[in-house]
Amino acid sequence: MDFRIETVPPEQRRPKPTDESSLGFGKIYSDHMFTMRWTSNGGWDDPAVKPFANLELSPASLVLHYGQTIFEGLKAYRNRKGTVNLFRAADNAARFNRSAVRLDLPEVDPAIFTGAIEALLELDHEWIPRSHGTSLYVRPTMVATEPYIGLKSTHEALFFVITGPVGAYYPEGFNPVRITVSDRYSRAGPGGLGSAKTAANYAASLKAEKEALARGFTQVLWLDAAERRYVEEVGSMNILFKIAGTVVTPPVGETILAGITKDSVLKLLGQWDVPVEERPITIEEVLDAHADGSLEEVFGAGTAAVISPVGSLDYKGRTLHVANAGTGPFAERLFNELMGIQYGTRPDPFGWIHEVAPAGMGGASVSG
Ligand SMILES: *Cc1c(COP(=O)(O)O)cnc(C)c1O
């Protein structure tokens, strides 16, 4: 992929974090970013890798008023060979374009989407942290940039990719989440934006999340907006229940984002011959399963945490403890298997890993 490249001179590169145990998530950015502009007349133009810097936007930009924006989130992992693993990046590119279509934004050629990430890894591979469980988070984004105060679809857009080192999600072992079921707010409705990774869905969730935190819960479990009965998602994770040996999870669709981690979990379960039911599940069914002792485990699946065990579940003031408020063996096995594939310590039977070998990183030269 041929991009215009403007590098940060070595003496101006920012110091890399030295303490990898305090990286956290989303606070530190690498030296370079990728940008590409679109107009409805000219299409995409001027793909470029350049120094990470503030954007210049008109205060009338459509995105700032009407929220026409989409994003993706994926991670790049150092493997033992001294190269970099990207996990299912082509699926992120495809989902980005599905989000683009829903938000009436232009699609990005998947080869440019992954090419942009590879070009950034080429320049910023030293930003990928080394300790186990850490990675370089990659955030592709698109915003509607046309200046216009009036509701319409944009004729101008900006696609950009930024990256930054992120810490291990569980530096001291699993930390099961405490979730509360929202019976007051909704995240997504039929025909709405729930299947797109777009800012509005998260803006809609913030108040509920703040109220949950104030009550001692870390995440909100969303029910369907129409009946407030069917379980949908947690924060930025899909949700799965292990009930009497079967994994039950609501099908992705108009109100539930098609998570790549959850899809990977389902493919692994198929390989392990674990029965899976992708079907609507009500909150009453979960409560009943807890009451009769068949609710074995509950866990979320998403890129940030990979697998997030749910230790307690609050609904209408009642708190259920799942897996003794700890981490079930099944969630742990899935976590270890997925992490192993991502870091290249376990076989990759599904061809999920795309290996990138930045020049000067010291690993073997790889293609494919
Ligand atoms: C990103 C996201 C997920 C998880 O998707 P992954 O591809 O597994 O990271 C689930 N739900 C929502 C609402 C999300 O934004």
The ligand as a Tripos MOL2 file, in Angstrom:
@<TRIPOS>MOLECULE
LIG
   15    15     1     0     0
SMALL
NO_CHARGES

@<TRIPOS>ATOM
      1 C1        -17.1810   -3.4640   20.4220 C.3       1 LIG1
      2 C2        -18.4140   -3.9640   21.0740 C.ar      1 LIG1
      3 C3        -18.6000   -5.3190   21.3990 C.ar      1 LIG1
      4 C4        -17.5140   -6.3480   21.2720 C.3       1 LIG1
      5 O1        -17.0270   -6.5050   19.9860 O.3       1 LIG1
      6 P1        -15.5950   -7.1730   19.7600 P.3       1 LIG1
      7 O2        -15.4800   -7.2190   18.2900 O.co2     1 LIG1
      8 O3        -15.6300   -8.5000   20.3860 O.co2     1 LIG1
      9 O4        -14.6100   -6.2700   20.4120 O.co2     1 LIG1
     10 C5        -19.8300   -5.7110   21.9050 C.ar      1 LIG1
     11 N1        -20.8320   -4.8180   22.1100 N.ar      1 LIG1
     12 C6        -20.6760   -3.5200   21.8180 C.ar      1 LIG1
     13 C7        -21.8120   -2.5990   22.0470 C.3       1 LIG1
     14 C8        -19.4620   -3.0510   21.3140 C.ar      1 LIG1
     15 O5        -19.3010   -1.7570   21.0580 O.3       1 LIG1
@<TRIPOS>BOND
     1     1     2 1
     2     2     3 ar
     3     2    14 ar
     4     3     4 1
     5     3    10 ar
     6     4     5 1
     7     5     6 1
     8     6     7 2
     9     6     8 1
    10     6     9 1
    11    10    11 ar
    12    11    12 ar
    13    12    13 1
    14    12    14 ar
    15    14    15 1
@<TRIPOS>SUBSTRUCTURE
     1 LIG1         1 GROUP 0 **** ****
